[in-house]
């Protein structure tokens, strides 16, 4: 119950702050609002970091800085859209950036279930409906007549999305990139996540300061009406409170529920705009915005569950999420290769073998990983260590993948992810604040006695093959 209340508090905090920003930005330049609020948040976070004394993480700070620069640009675009557009339309469109991680997962070889894909389609449809319902057209000039002086040339009526819609969509993309950067920073920082948060402020402040100086000059950095400083401070407190509520909600409760409830901020913003302003979007605009919000909620829900994955009886199933470590006995397996020929771990008895698990053939991350293993194949062969790749793809897919990139090592099919389960290479993984179930990119070196000599879990595709080969050097 506590997690539910915290998640709802997070949505209310963000939603109210966004509505307040839509009012303040009509009297304060959006870039100044971001600059002032980010400065206050940076001071608070610096105090927290110094008080908590987490171990320094340079990588976390760097990723946070990069994410902060992108996020600040997105926030300026969002506040500018709120200043000139209808709040009930802008807020849902900007929030749709939360589905960008799903798109990245698709590009990286993940296989989201039908529910997640349906949510993505709903978001894209909602954006399209809202944009088309909001288009502006050039006015047509009078047509030329057959007598008298020639009339002004007729202009073709060209539909175009209004500026607030375009700004909201730009903000959505930048917010999605911000989530990606923070996720990478969290992975790099380990337990020192506060350094990522501080890095976000380090990246945001120079970005907004440069934008303010470029657009307003030094003399334009002040807020003329001092009375507006209070709502800026309130907005900052709301954002910080929402951040804290969300952080505690994630640790206290089920992420599936938390993710959905914490995604209701645009609903809160739209309700406030309807109740407290004269804004009345058209029915198609409301329908499109509602569809975008609903799709975002569906994606948040779907990414927490297998979403259509069919579980089958599994003889090799271990305890969920068990990871094989060095010294453990490697589970036996027999799987078909790209030609349908059975390949067993027993075939390599008395010799070492490298087994790596990957999500899917011919996807960007998996292609990079496979090609790099192939490029380093001579080094593995010189060390007497054959390479085997395993995914859920069928033999025909493996054949196409090998032929397309000239791969010289076998690819095996684990259609029911039984072997992946046994090796701890299938299970829950958290990315961008969302938890999904799928292949955990992993690599294992099996020694002559059939034991795990080295294990690499949740690896990054790019550079992994070289890393493995270098690590094997002293021991192989």
Buried (B, 14 or more C-beta within 10 A) or exposed (E): EEBBBBBBBBBBBBBBBBBBBBBBBEBBBBBBBBBBBBBBBBEBBBEBBEEEEBEEBEBBBBBBBBBBBBBBBBBBBBBBBBBBBBBBBBBBBBBBBBBBBBEBBBEBBBBBBEBBBBBBEBBBBBBEBBBBBBEEEEEEEEEEEEEEEEEEEEEEEEEEBBEBBBBBBBBBBBBBBBBBBBBBBBBBBEEBBBBBBBBBBBBBBEBBBBBBBEEBEEEEBEBEEEEBEEBBEBBBBBBBBBBBBBBBBBEBBBBBBBBBBBBBBBBBBBBBBBEEBEBEBEEEBBBBBBBBBBBBBBBBBBBBBBBEEEEEEBEBBBEEEBBBEEEBEBBEBEBBBBEEEEBEBEEBEEEBBBBBBBBBBBBBBBBBBBBBBBEBBEBBEEBEBBBBBBBBBBBEBBBBBBEEBEBEBBBBBBEBBBBBBBBBBBBBBBBBBBBBBBBBBBBBBBBEEBBBBBBBBEBBBEEBBBBBBEEBEEEB
